[in-house]
Amino acid sequence: MPVSQGYSRTQILLHWAVAVLIIPQFLLGENIAEAFGKWMSSEPTPFNPAVVFHVMTGLTICALVIWRLVLRLRHGAPAALDSGSPVMNKVASGVQHTMYLVLILMVVSGGTAWFGLVGPAAGVHNVLKLVLLLLILIHVAGAVKGQFVLKNGIIRRMMKAE
């Protein structure tokens, strides 16, 4: 994969768009869980715009993540900043790559559950939700530590295109 001097405007926009879109996904999760339970037990499921929003936002997140991966493969990304610890460098890289995978698997498992009526896929979706939350917390903690403890300017890289 090519190495660039910094992230492009598009890469930065995609990063923050996904970050913002993930927030309501967590907040509206109960609506879709309730609707899914009714759907699976053949109960009448009244129209709920929150469910439609959840599905459409999930598909949008997946599309943006794939777009971001394509840009990363074509145009590269800046070299990872050194945290001073080889273990932490590997953790940071692992968290980032796992987050891409989990975001895509969230859409696959959610779509399989909802549209394929596969109950176990809903269970996978719920586990992935917790994994994603943990990855986000680690990602944010690492960025805050880099910016304010290590003073490596890591947050600036995701705010200003190079």
N, C-alpha and C positions, 0 to 999 in steps of 0.2 A: 504494500500500500504506500502511495506517495506521501511524503511529509511536506506540509506547507508551513509558511511562516506564522499563520494564524487562521482562525476560522473565518469563512466568508460570511457576508451579511445573511445569505440564505441559510447557512448552517446555524447561525445564531438565532435567526427568526424561528427556525424549526425547533430548536432546543426549547425556547421559551414558550412557543405555541403548545408543544406537548406538555410542558410543565403546567401551564395554565389549564389545559383541557383535562388533565388527570384529576384536578381538585374536585370538580363536580361529579366525576365518576365515583369517587369514594363517598361523596355526600348523598348521592341518589341511589346507592346500591341497595338500600332496603326496599325501595319501590319495586325494583326489578326482581328482587328475591321473593317478595310477596306475590307479584304477578306470576312469576315462574312456578311457584308452589301451586297456585290456582290452576295454571295452564296444565301442569303435569297431572293434577287430580281431576281434570276435566270439569272443573268448576267454571262458571261464567267469569270471564276476565274482562272487566270494563276497560275502556280505553283510558290509558294513562300517558299523558304527554311526557312525563319523566322517563318512562320506559323507552319511548321513541328517541328521546334526547340521549339516553344512555347508550343505546345501540348505535345511533348515528355518530355520536362522539367517539365511541370505541373504534368504529370503522375509520373515522378521520384520524385518530391517533395512529392507527396501524399504517395508514397511507403515508402520514408524515414521517413515521419511523423508517419505513422502507425508503422513502425519498431521501431521508438523511443518510441512510446506509449507502445508497447509490452514490450520493455526493461524496461521501467519505472514501468510497472505493475509487471513484473517478478522479477526485481532486485532492484527496488526502486530508490530513488533519495535522495540527502542530504536534511536535514531539511532546510526550508526557512530561510534566514538570517533576523534578526529583524531590521527593518528600524527605530525603535524608535516610530513608529506611528501605532496603530492598523488599522487605516483606510488605510494607505499606504501599510501595509502588505496584506490586503485584495485586494487592487487594483493590487498589483504585482501578486498575485495568480490568480486573475480573468483575467488579461491580458494574462498570460501564458496559461491558460486553453482555453481561447477564441481564442487565436492565433492558437492552434491546431485545433480547430473546424473550424475556418474560412479557414485555409489552405485546409482542406479536402473538405469543401463546395465549395471552389473555383474550384476544379477539377470537382466536381459533376455538378455545375452550368455551367461551361465552356463546359464540355462534353455533357451535355444535350442540350445546345444551339447549339453547332457545329454539333454533330452527330445526335441529335434528331430534329434539325431545329426548336427549340423552342425559339422564339424571346424574350419572357419575361425572360427566363433563362439567356440570355445575359445581360439584365438589372440587374438582381440579381448579376451576375458576376461582373458587373461594380461597383455596390454598395459595394460588398464585397471587391473589390480592394481598395476602399477608406478606408473601415474599417480596412483592413489589414495594409495599410500604417500608419494609426493612431496608431494601436497597436504596430507596429514596432517602431515608434517614441517614444511612451511611454516606451516600453521595453528598448530601447537604452538609453533614458534619465534616467531611473531608474538604469540601470547598471552603467552609468557614475557617477550619484550621489552617488551610493553605493561605488564605487571604490575611487572616489576622494574627496567627501565631508564626507561621513560616514566612509571611510577608512575600509570597512568591507571585502575587498578582493574578492568581488563577481565576478569580471572578471577573476581572477586567477582560480576560480572554473571551469570555462568553457575553461581554457587553459591547465590545468594540471590534469591528471587523478589521483585519489586517490586509 
